[in-house]
Amino acid sequence: MESRFSSVEAGPPIEVFALTKAYVDDPFPNKVNLGVGAYRTDEGAPWVLPVVRKTEQKIANDETLNHEYLPVLGLESFSSAATKLLLGHDSDVIAKGKAIGVQSLSGTGALRVGAEFLARILKYKTFYYSMPTWENHRLLFLNSGLTDPREYRYWNTAERTLDFESYIADLKSAPENAVIILQACAHNPTGIDPTPEQWEKIADVMEERKLFPFFDSAYQGFASGDVEKDAFAVRYFAKRGFEFFCAQSFAKNFGLYNERVGNLTMVFNSEEVIAKVKSQVTLIIRGMYSNPPNHGGRVVSTILNDPELYEEWKGCIKTMADRIMSMRKGLRERLEAKKTPGTWEHITKQIGMFSFTGLTPRQVEHMVKQHHVYLLKSGRINMCGVTTKNIDYIANAIHDSITTISE
């Protein structure tokens, strides 16, 4: 009997996971993985933040805790602390009761819940994402019910910087109520963010065109080492009086990748709409995954609500940010010392985990096949994959690939 599933076609592989598998299967002793989207120590190992380990031990030893279901909207102590982290403890919108947080399945889940609300309840159709962007943005919003995907130009390939004029031009042509996905800091994959002055101009256009901001904040504190600095754009929009959503992830800045800890912060102009919005979000989550997991949310809640642990956590994220900035500086210095063709100041101008190197697909292929250095076809590398032990090898591989293959 023929299977009813015989007509199913194989979907394309997810590039970053396929790349990791190819790296793992490679027997070459000096292989390097610059594709993985997670922090690594200078030994190339995952890092459990000491403050997280301490908190987990404390939770494990607390016999008053249990494994009962959380409410549909999650752990209130977590979502309120996450919202304050994002908007600031002195936030006017929080003080006036115009902001709420909803625990989600990491930043991905927050994007999905927020986008489904916009599509199903507000009937929004059009969404914009930066070109380039994190590969999952388009898929998430399409699967949420928005049907009209569009791009706004972001990256200037020739100058290896933000193409701000094109960015603004594309926003100016967007239809009213279009949802604009904005990365709050440490833009993935380029590592280039708008300046405060540029964010002001972006806000001006979005206000004028009546566009809806949907921030994606995956790296607060992890980007610069300063949680206040990394929240500038979101807080600026709040001060301007925008209504907006923001998806927060605690994967990178707490190292809680597989715990799926996220928060959807929603900011409104009126307190009166909140109860109705919460009721609809409750129904969306109930029909999607019913309620969120407990452990990661409790870890983050415990740390954010304890002044001593909070300070210890800020020290941990500064450690991670400083290591990444050190590797940026070292890689640029080595490429310039070798007189590698092109300019390399963009590596140190970029911020966060990722660097858009400017390598072409053919040069990337050369890196992988000849040097066993694994990176995405776009030329994006994870700076956490660079260590004091392999930085010279990586610089040599980049130099060879660029001098061997001109484009």
C-alpha positions as a LaTeX table, in Angstrom:
\begin{tabular}{lrrr}
\hline
Residue & $x$ (\AA) & $y$ (\AA) & $z$ (\AA) \\
\hline
Met1 & 0.00 & 0.00 & 0.00 \\
Glu2 & 1.40 & 3.38 & $-1.01$ \\
Ser3 & 1.97 & 5.85 & 1.81 \\
Arg4 & $-0.32$ & 8.85 & 1.95 \\
Phe5 & 2.85 & 10.85 & 2.65 \\
Ser6 & 4.61 & 9.88 & $-0.60$ \\
Ser7 & 3.84 & 13.27 & $-2.14$ \\
Val8 & 5.75 & 15.13 & 0.60 \\
Glu9 & 8.83 & 16.89 & $-0.75$ \\
Ala10 & 11.96 & 17.29 & 1.35 \\
Gly11 & 12.36 & 20.78 & 2.79 \\
Pro12 & 15.64 & 22.64 & 2.34 \\
Pro13 & 18.19 & 22.14 & 5.14 \\
Ile14 & 18.58 & 24.88 & 7.75 \\
Glu15 & 22.00 & 26.29 & 6.87 \\
Val16 & 23.40 & 26.89 & 10.34 \\
Phe17 & 22.52 & 23.37 & 11.56 \\
Ala18 & 23.81 & 21.74 & 8.36 \\
Leu19 & 27.04 & 23.68 & 8.76 \\
Thr20 & 27.45 & 22.49 & 12.36 \\
Lys21 & 26.93 & 18.87 & 11.28 \\
Ala22 & 29.55 & 19.22 & 8.53 \\
Tyr23 & 31.97 & 20.65 & 11.10 \\
Val24 & 31.32 & 17.82 & 13.57 \\
Asp25 & 31.82 & 15.18 & 10.84 \\
Asp26 & 35.10 & 16.73 & 9.66 \\
Pro27 & 38.13 & 14.78 & 11.00 \\
Phe28 & 40.59 & 17.64 & 10.30 \\
Pro29 & 42.42 & 18.43 & 13.58 \\
Asn30 & 42.57 & 22.23 & 13.16 \\
Lys31 & 38.98 & 22.73 & 12.00 \\
Val32 & 37.16 & 25.87 & 13.23 \\
Asn33 & 33.42 & 26.47 & 13.63 \\
Leu34 & 32.50 & 30.12 & 13.11 \\
Gly35 & 28.86 & 29.36 & 12.33 \\
Val36 & 27.42 & 28.39 & 15.69 \\
Gly37 & 25.07 & 30.97 & 17.21 \\
Ala38 & 26.21 & 30.66 & 20.81 \\
Tyr39 & 28.89 & 32.05 & 23.12 \\
Arg40 & 32.13 & 30.13 & 23.50 \\
Thr41 & 34.99 & 30.59 & 25.97 \\
Asp42 & 38.57 & 31.11 & 24.85 \\
Glu43 & 38.89 & 27.32 & 25.08 \\
Gly44 & 36.06 & 27.00 & 22.56 \\
Ala45 & 33.68 & 25.53 & 25.15 \\
Pro46 & 30.12 & 26.49 & 26.17 \\
Trp47 & 30.01 & 28.60 & 29.35 \\
Val48 & 27.49 & 28.21 & 32.14 \\
Leu49 & 27.49 & 31.61 & 33.85 \\
Pro50 & 28.68 & 31.17 & 37.46 \\
Val51 & 25.72 & 33.22 & 38.71 \\
Val52 & 23.37 & 30.91 & 36.81 \\
Arg53 & 25.03 & 27.78 & 38.25 \\
Lys54 & 24.75 & 29.21 & 41.76 \\
Thr55 & 21.09 & 30.10 & 41.25 \\
Glu56 & 20.25 & 26.68 & 39.84 \\
Gln57 & 21.80 & 25.03 & 42.88 \\
Lys58 & 19.78 & 27.31 & 45.14 \\
Ile59 & 16.57 & 26.42 & 43.29 \\
Ala60 & 17.35 & 22.69 & 43.38 \\
Asn61 & 17.78 & 22.83 & 47.16 \\
Asp62 & 14.54 & 24.75 & 47.77 \\
Glu63 & 12.05 & 22.07 & 48.74 \\
Thr64 & 9.16 & 24.53 & 48.70 \\
Leu65 & 9.34 & 24.66 & 44.90 \\
Asn66 & 7.55 & 22.17 & 42.65 \\
His67 & 6.86 & 21.34 & 39.02 \\
Glu68 & 3.26 & 22.49 & 38.80 \\
Tyr69 & 2.03 & 24.26 & 35.66 \\
Leu70 & 2.68 & 27.95 & 35.36 \\
Pro71 & $-0.19$ & 30.26 & 34.37 \\
Val72 & $-0.71$ & 30.61 & 30.61 \\
Leu73 & 1.06 & 33.99 & 30.60 \\
Gly74 & 3.93 & 32.63 & 32.67 \\
Leu75 & 5.76 & 33.56 & 35.84 \\
Glu76 & 4.75 & 37.08 & 36.83 \\
Ser77 & 7.97 & 37.76 & 38.80 \\
Phe78 & 9.95 & 36.89 & 35.67 \\
Ser79 & 7.95 & 38.85 & 33.10 \\
Ser80 & 7.74 & 41.99 & 35.25 \\
Ala81 & 11.51 & 41.90 & 35.92 \\
Ala82 & 12.24 & 41.29 & 32.22 \\
Thr83 & 10.02 & 44.22 & 31.24 \\
Lys84 & 11.82 & 46.49 & 33.73 \\
Leu85 & 15.20 & 45.33 & 32.41 \\
Leu86 & 14.12 & 46.32 & 28.91 \\
Leu87 & 12.30 & 49.59 & 29.58 \\
Gly88 & 14.26 & 50.74 & 32.64 \\
His89 & 13.39 & 50.73 & 36.33 \\
Asp90 & 12.40 & 54.40 & 36.03 \\
Ser91 & 10.22 & 53.80 & 32.95 \\
Asp92 & 7.30 & 56.17 & 32.64 \\
Val93 & 5.16 & 53.65 & 30.73 \\
Ile94 & 5.65 & 51.06 & 33.48 \\
Ala95 & 4.83 & 53.62 & 36.19 \\
Lys96 & 1.60 & 54.51 & 34.36 \\
Gly97 & 0.64 & 50.85 & 33.91 \\
Lys98 & 0.92 & 50.96 & 30.12 \\
Ala99 & 3.37 & 48.06 & 29.66 \\
Ile100 & 2.98 & 44.35 & 30.28 \\
Gly101 & 5.19 & 41.30 & 29.83 \\
Val102 & 4.26 & 37.77 & 28.84 \\
Gln103 & 6.65 & 34.84 & 29.33 \\
Ser104 & 7.35 & 33.02 & 26.07 \\
Leu105 & 9.42 & 30.21 & 24.56 \\
Ser106 & 12.55 & 32.34 & 24.15 \\
Gly107 & 12.69 & 35.26 & 21.74 \\
Thr108 & 11.43 & 33.05 & 18.92 \\
Gly109 & 8.23 & 32.30 & 20.85 \\
Ala110 & 7.75 & 35.96 & 21.71 \\
Leu111 & 8.01 & 36.90 & 18.03 \\
Arg112 & 5.55 & 34.18 & 17.10 \\
Val113 & 2.94 & 35.07 & 19.74 \\
Gly114 & 3.20 & 38.79 & 19.00 \\
Ala115 & 3.04 & 38.32 & 15.24 \\
Glu116 & 0.04 & 35.99 & 15.50 \\
Phe117 & $-1.77$ & 38.57 & 17.63 \\
Leu118 & $-1.11$ & 41.28 & 15.03 \\
Ala119 & $-2.29$ & 39.03 & 12.19 \\
Arg120 & $-5.34$ & 37.46 & 13.83 \\
Ile121 & $-6.62$ & 40.22 & 16.10 \\
Leu122 & $-5.52$ & 43.45 & 14.37 \\
Lys123 & $-5.69$ & 41.90 & 10.87 \\
Tyr124 & $-2.28$ & 43.25 & 9.87 \\
Lys125 & $-0.91$ & 41.76 & 6.64 \\
Thr126 & 2.37 & 43.45 & 5.76 \\
Phe127 & 5.68 & 43.06 & 7.55 \\
Tyr128 & 9.16 & 44.33 & 6.78 \\
Tyr129 & 12.48 & 42.78 & 7.78 \\
Ser130 & 15.96 & 44.09 & 7.14 \\
Met131 & 17.96 & 42.82 & 4.18 \\
Pro132 & 19.84 & 40.88 & 5.46 \\
Thr133 & 18.32 & 39.66 & 8.73 \\
Trp134 & 18.16 & 36.62 & 10.99 \\
Glu135 & 16.94 & 33.84 & 8.71 \\
Asn136 & 13.97 & 32.94 & 10.95 \\
His137 & 12.21 & 36.33 & 10.92 \\
Arg138 & 10.48 & 35.80 & 7.57 \\
Leu139 & 9.39 & 32.23 & 8.35 \\
Leu140 & 8.05 & 33.14 & 11.80 \\
Phe141 & 5.91 & 36.01 & 10.58 \\
Leu142 & 4.57 & 34.12 & 7.57 \\
Asn143 & 3.63 & 31.16 & 9.77 \\
Ser144 & 1.94 & 33.59 & 12.16 \\
Gly145 & $-0.50$ & 34.69 & 9.48 \\
Leu146 & 0.99 & 37.85 & 8.01 \\
Thr147 & 0.88 & 37.40 & 4.25 \\
Asp148 & 2.83 & 40.26 & 2.68 \\
Pro149 & 6.58 & 39.99 & 3.40 \\
Arg150 & 8.79 & 42.89 & 2.31 \\
Glu151 & 12.39 & 43.94 & 2.85 \\
Tyr152 & 14.01 & 47.21 & 3.78 \\
Arg153 & 17.58 & 47.72 & 2.64 \\
Tyr154 & 20.11 & 47.69 & 5.47 \\
Trp155 & 23.61 & 46.68 & 4.43 \\
Asn156 & 25.93 & 48.59 & 2.10 \\
Thr157 & 28.11 & 45.83 & 0.65 \\
Ala158 & 30.68 & 48.16 & $-0.91$ \\
Glu159 & 31.22 & 50.25 & 2.24 \\
Arg160 & 30.52 & 47.39 & 4.68 \\
Thr161 & 28.29 & 49.59 & 6.78 \\
Leu162 & 24.65 & 50.60 & 7.28 \\
Asp163 & 22.87 & 51.78 & 4.12 \\
Phe164 & 20.86 & 54.35 & 6.03 \\
Glu165 & 19.51 & 56.36 & 3.09 \\
Ser166 & 18.02 & 53.25 & 1.47 \\
Tyr167 & 16.71 & 52.09 & 4.86 \\
Ile168 & 14.80 & 55.35 & 5.35 \\
Ala169 & 13.58 & 55.41 & 1.73 \\
Asp170 & 12.07 & 51.94 & 2.11 \\
Leu171 & 10.33 & 52.88 & 5.37 \\
Lys172 & 8.91 & 56.01 & 3.73 \\
Ser173 & 7.27 & 53.86 & 1.04 \\
Ala174 & 5.76 & 51.37 & 3.52 \\
Pro175 & 1.95 & 51.24 & 3.79 \\
Glu176 & 0.17 & 52.32 & 6.97 \\
Asn177 & 0.09 & 49.65 & 9.71 \\
Ala178 & 2.98 & 47.72 & 8.20 \\
Val179 & 4.85 & 45.84 & 10.93 \\
Ile180 & 8.56 & 46.75 & 10.96 \\
Ile181 & 10.91 & 44.22 & 12.57 \\
Leu182 & 13.68 & 46.21 & 14.27 \\
Gln183 & 16.66 & 44.60 & 15.95 \\
Ala184 & 17.23 & 46.48 & 19.20 \\
Cys185 & 21.02 & 46.03 & 19.27 \\
Ala186 & 23.81 & 43.86 & 17.83 \\
His187 & 22.08 & 43.40 & 14.47 \\
Asn188 & 22.18 & 39.81 & 13.23 \\
Pro189 & 23.96 & 39.14 & 10.89 \\
Thr190 & 25.75 & 42.43 & 10.16 \\
Gly191 & 26.77 & 43.58 & 13.65 \\
Ile192 & 26.03 & 47.18 & 12.60 \\
Asp193 & 23.40 & 49.21 & 14.47 \\
Pro194 & 21.92 & 52.65 & 13.77 \\
Thr195 & 23.36 & 55.48 & 15.86 \\
Pro196 & 21.10 & 57.24 & 18.40 \\
Glu197 & 20.63 & 60.06 & 15.89 \\
Gln198 & 19.65 & 57.57 & 13.18 \\
Trp199 & 17.18 & 55.86 & 15.53 \\
Glu200 & 15.53 & 59.27 & 16.00 \\
Lys201 & 15.09 & 59.61 & 12.22 \\
Ile202 & 13.74 & 56.05 & 12.00 \\
Ala203 & 11.20 & 56.92 & 14.71 \\
Asp204 & 10.24 & 60.11 & 12.85 \\
Val205 & 9.43 & 58.19 & 9.67 \\
Met206 & 7.59 & 55.43 & 11.51 \\
Glu207 & 5.47 & 57.97 & 13.35 \\
Glu208 & 4.72 & 59.88 & 10.14 \\
Arg209 & 3.84 & 56.71 & 8.18 \\
Lys210 & 1.89 & 55.11 & 11.09 \\
Leu211 & 4.07 & 51.99 & 11.07 \\
Phe212 & 4.12 & 49.44 & 13.90 \\
Pro213 & 7.51 & 48.75 & 15.55 \\
Phe214 & 8.23 & 45.16 & 16.56 \\
Phe215 & 11.62 & 45.03 & 18.27 \\
Asp216 & 13.71 & 41.89 & 18.57 \\
Ser217 & 16.03 & 42.17 & 21.58 \\
Ala218 & 18.24 & 39.08 & 21.72 \\
Tyr219 & 21.45 & 40.61 & 23.07 \\
Gln220 & 20.73 & 43.18 & 25.79 \\
Gly221 & 23.92 & 43.55 & 27.85 \\
Phe222 & 25.66 & 40.91 & 25.76 \\
Ala223 & 26.36 & 43.39 & 22.95 \\
Ser224 & 28.25 & 46.20 & 24.70 \\
Gly225 & 28.45 & 44.80 & 28.23 \\
Asp226 & 26.02 & 47.53 & 29.37 \\
Val227 & 22.32 & 46.68 & 29.72 \\
Glu228 & 21.31 & 50.35 & 29.72 \\
Lys229 & 23.20 & 51.23 & 26.54 \\
Asp230 & 21.87 & 48.21 & 24.66 \\
Ala231 & 18.27 & 49.20 & 25.47 \\
Phe232 & 18.56 & 52.70 & 23.99 \\
Ala233 & 16.40 & 52.19 & 20.90 \\
Val234 & 13.51 & 50.49 & 22.69 \\
Arg235 & 13.48 & 53.06 & 25.49 \\
Tyr236 & 13.63 & 55.92 & 23.00 \\
Phe237 & 10.53 & 54.63 & 21.18 \\
Ala238 & 8.77 & 54.28 & 24.54 \\
Lys239 & 9.59 & 57.90 & 25.42 \\
Arg240 & 8.30 & 59.02 & 22.03 \\
Gly241 & 4.89 & 57.52 & 22.86 \\
Phe242 & 4.90 & 54.62 & 20.40 \\
Glu243 & 2.82 & 51.53 & 20.92 \\
Phe244 & 5.05 & 48.56 & 20.15 \\
Phe245 & 5.97 & 44.95 & 20.87 \\
Cys246 & 9.42 & 43.71 & 21.83 \\
Ala247 & 10.56 & 40.09 & 21.86 \\
Gln248 & 13.24 & 39.48 & 24.50 \\
Ser249 & 15.51 & 36.46 & 24.57 \\
Phe250 & 17.60 & 35.36 & 27.54 \\
Ala251 & 19.50 & 32.69 & 25.60 \\
Lys252 & 22.67 & 34.68 & 24.97 \\
Asn253 & 22.87 & 37.09 & 27.90 \\
Phe254 & 22.15 & 34.36 & 30.48 \\
Gly255 & 23.61 & 31.43 & 28.52 \\
Leu256 & 20.25 & 29.66 & 28.84 \\
Tyr257 & 20.03 & 28.53 & 25.22 \\
Asn258 & 18.07 & 25.32 & 25.67 \\
Glu259 & 15.83 & 26.56 & 28.49 \\
Arg260 & 13.83 & 28.72 & 26.05 \\
Val261 & 13.47 & 31.78 & 28.27 \\
Gly262 & 11.78 & 34.72 & 26.59 \\
Asn263 & 9.44 & 37.62 & 27.23 \\
Leu264 & 7.05 & 39.54 & 25.02 \\
Thr265 & 6.92 & 43.13 & 26.24 \\
Met266 & 3.92 & 45.09 & 24.96 \\
Val267 & 3.64 & 48.87 & 25.32 \\
Phe268 & 0.32 & 50.69 & 24.88 \\
Asn269 & $-0.98$ & 54.26 & 24.90 \\
Ser270 & $-3.88$ & 53.35 & 27.15 \\
Glu271 & $-4.31$ & 51.19 & 30.24 \\
Glu272 & $-7.87$ & 50.43 & 29.18 \\
Val273 & $-6.86$ & 48.11 & 26.31 \\
Ile274 & $-4.57$ & 45.88 & 28.40 \\
Ala275 & $-7.16$ & 43.51 & 29.88 \\
Lys276 & $-8.64$ & 42.78 & 26.45 \\
Val277 & $-5.20$ & 42.29 & 24.87 \\
Lys278 & $-4.15$ & 39.92 & 27.65 \\
Ser279 & $-7.30$ & 37.87 & 27.18 \\
Gln280 & $-6.60$ & 37.44 & 23.46 \\
Val281 & $-2.91$ & 36.66 & 24.02 \\
Thr282 & $-3.99$ & 34.06 & 26.59 \\
Leu283 & $-6.14$ & 32.34 & 23.98 \\
Ile284 & $-3.35$ & 32.41 & 21.38 \\
Ile285 & $-0.86$ & 30.82 & 23.79 \\
Arg286 & $-3.43$ & 28.31 & 25.05 \\
Gly287 & $-3.91$ & 27.06 & 21.49 \\
Met288 & $-0.19$ & 27.07 & 20.73 \\
Tyr289 & 1.72 & 25.57 & 23.67 \\
Ser290 & $-0.65$ & 26.09 & 26.63 \\
Asn291 & 1.91 & 27.52 & 29.09 \\
Pro292 & 5.66 & 28.11 & 29.31 \\
Pro293 & 8.35 & 26.06 & 31.10 \\
Asn294 & 9.33 & 26.97 & 34.64 \\
His295 & 13.03 & 26.39 & 35.23 \\
Gly296 & 14.71 & 29.01 & 33.04 \\
Gly297 & 12.17 & 31.67 & 33.90 \\
Arg298 & 12.72 & 31.05 & 37.61 \\
Val299 & 16.50 & 31.31 & 37.17 \\
Val300 & 16.25 & 34.66 & 35.39 \\
Ser301 & 13.59 & 35.93 & 37.80 \\
Thr302 & 15.72 & 35.04 & 40.82 \\
Ile303 & 18.77 & 36.84 & 39.42 \\
Leu304 & 16.99 & 39.96 & 38.17 \\
Asn305 & 15.08 & 40.39 & 41.44 \\
Asp306 & 18.10 & 39.97 & 43.74 \\
Pro307 & 20.39 & 43.06 & 43.79 \\
Glu308 & 23.52 & 41.05 & 44.64 \\
Leu309 & 22.92 & 38.37 & 41.99 \\
Tyr310 & 21.98 & 41.08 & 39.47 \\
Glu311 & 25.34 & 42.79 & 39.92 \\
Glu312 & 27.12 & 39.45 & 39.60 \\
Trp313 & 25.22 & 38.77 & 36.36 \\
Lys314 & 26.23 & 42.17 & 34.95 \\
Gly315 & 29.85 & 41.18 & 35.61 \\
Cys316 & 29.31 & 37.95 & 33.64 \\
Ile317 & 27.88 & 39.69 & 30.58 \\
Lys318 & 30.74 & 42.19 & 30.63 \\
Thr319 & 33.17 & 39.26 & 30.63 \\
Met320 & 31.51 & 37.86 & 27.50 \\
Ala321 & 31.28 & 41.22 & 25.72 \\
Asp322 & 34.90 & 42.08 & 26.51 \\
Arg323 & 36.17 & 38.75 & 25.13 \\
Ile324 & 34.29 & 39.29 & 21.88 \\
Met325 & 35.63 & 42.85 & 21.52 \\
Ser326 & 39.15 & 41.58 & 22.19 \\
Met327 & 38.83 & 39.01 & 19.40 \\
Arg328 & 37.51 & 41.68 & 17.02 \\
Lys329 & 40.54 & 43.84 & 17.73 \\
Gly330 & 42.95 & 40.93 & 17.35 \\
Leu331 & 41.49 & 39.69 & 14.07 \\
Arg332 & 41.52 & 43.16 & 12.52 \\
Glu333 & 45.13 & 43.74 & 13.61 \\
Arg334 & 46.28 & 40.45 & 12.04 \\
Leu335 & 44.50 & 41.06 & 8.74 \\
Glu336 & 45.92 & 44.57 & 8.49 \\
Ala337 & 49.40 & 43.34 & 9.41 \\
Lys338 & 49.20 & 40.86 & 6.52 \\
Lys339 & 48.02 & 43.66 & 4.22 \\
Thr340 & 44.98 & 41.57 & 3.35 \\
Pro341 & 43.18 & 43.26 & 0.43 \\
Gly342 & 40.27 & 45.46 & 1.46 \\
Thr343 & 39.55 & 47.47 & 4.58 \\
Trp344 & 38.96 & 45.79 & 7.94 \\
Glu345 & 37.88 & 48.52 & 10.34 \\
His346 & 34.31 & 47.24 & 10.02 \\
Ile347 & 35.25 & 44.26 & 12.21 \\
Thr348 & 35.86 & 46.54 & 15.21 \\
Lys349 & 33.02 & 48.93 & 14.35 \\
Gln350 & 30.54 & 46.06 & 14.47 \\
Ile351 & 29.10 & 44.96 & 17.81 \\
Gly352 & 27.79 & 41.79 & 19.37 \\
Met353 & 28.30 & 38.17 & 18.52 \\
Phe354 & 28.38 & 38.35 & 14.74 \\
Ser355 & 30.56 & 39.97 & 12.11 \\
Phe356 & 29.63 & 40.39 & 8.47 \\
Thr357 & 33.13 & 39.91 & 7.07 \\
Gly358 & 32.47 & 40.88 & 3.46 \\
Leu359 & 33.68 & 37.51 & 2.18 \\
Thr360 & 31.91 & 36.37 & $-0.99$ \\
Pro361 & 30.23 & 32.95 & $-1.34$ \\
Arg362 & 33.18 & 31.65 & $-3.41$ \\
Gln363 & 35.65 & 32.87 & $-0.79$ \\
Val364 & 33.54 & 31.23 & 1.93 \\
Glu365 & 33.62 & 27.97 & $-0.02$ \\
His366 & 37.41 & 28.23 & $-0.18$ \\
Met367 & 37.54 & 28.81 & 3.59 \\
Val368 & 35.51 & 25.67 & 4.21 \\
Lys369 & 37.08 & 23.33 & 1.66 \\
Gln370 & 40.71 & 24.40 & 1.85 \\
His371 & 41.05 & 25.54 & 5.46 \\
His372 & 38.22 & 23.69 & 7.26 \\
Val373 & 36.97 & 27.02 & 8.67 \\
Tyr374 & 33.17 & 26.79 & 8.73 \\
Leu375 & 31.05 & 29.93 & 8.25 \\
Leu376 & 27.76 & 30.87 & 6.61 \\
Lys377 & 27.63 & 31.55 & 2.84 \\
Ser378 & 26.77 & 35.18 & 3.60 \\
Gly379 & 30.24 & 35.65 & 5.15 \\
Arg380 & 28.81 & 35.97 & 8.65 \\
Ile381 & 31.07 & 34.68 & 11.39 \\
Asn382 & 30.48 & 34.22 & 15.11 \\
Met383 & 33.26 & 36.12 & 16.85 \\
Cys384 & 32.89 & 33.74 & 19.82 \\
Gly385 & 34.38 & 31.03 & 17.63 \\
Val386 & 37.61 & 33.04 & 17.46 \\
Thr387 & 40.07 & 32.21 & 20.26 \\
Thr388 & 43.65 & 33.10 & 21.14 \\
Lys389 & 44.62 & 29.63 & 19.90 \\
Asn390 & 42.99 & 29.80 & 16.45 \\
Ile391 & 42.97 & 33.52 & 15.64 \\
Asp392 & 46.18 & 33.35 & 13.59 \\
Tyr393 & 44.90 & 30.33 & 11.68 \\
Ile394 & 41.62 & 32.13 & 10.91 \\
Ala395 & 43.43 & 35.30 & 9.79 \\
Asn396 & 45.67 & 33.22 & 7.49 \\
Ala397 & 42.62 & 31.46 & 6.04 \\
Ile398 & 40.83 & 34.75 & 5.34 \\
His399 & 43.97 & 36.24 & 3.79 \\
Asp400 & 44.51 & 33.21 & 1.57 \\
Ser401 & 40.87 & 33.06 & 0.49 \\
Ile402 & 40.77 & 36.72 & $-0.49$ \\
Thr403 & 44.13 & 36.73 & $-2.31$ \\
Thr404 & 43.34 & 33.43 & $-4.08$ \\
Ile405 & 39.77 & 34.27 & $-5.08$ \\
Ser406 & 39.18 & 37.92 & $-5.96$ \\
Glu407 & 35.38 & 37.84 & $-5.87$ \\
\hline
\end{tabular}
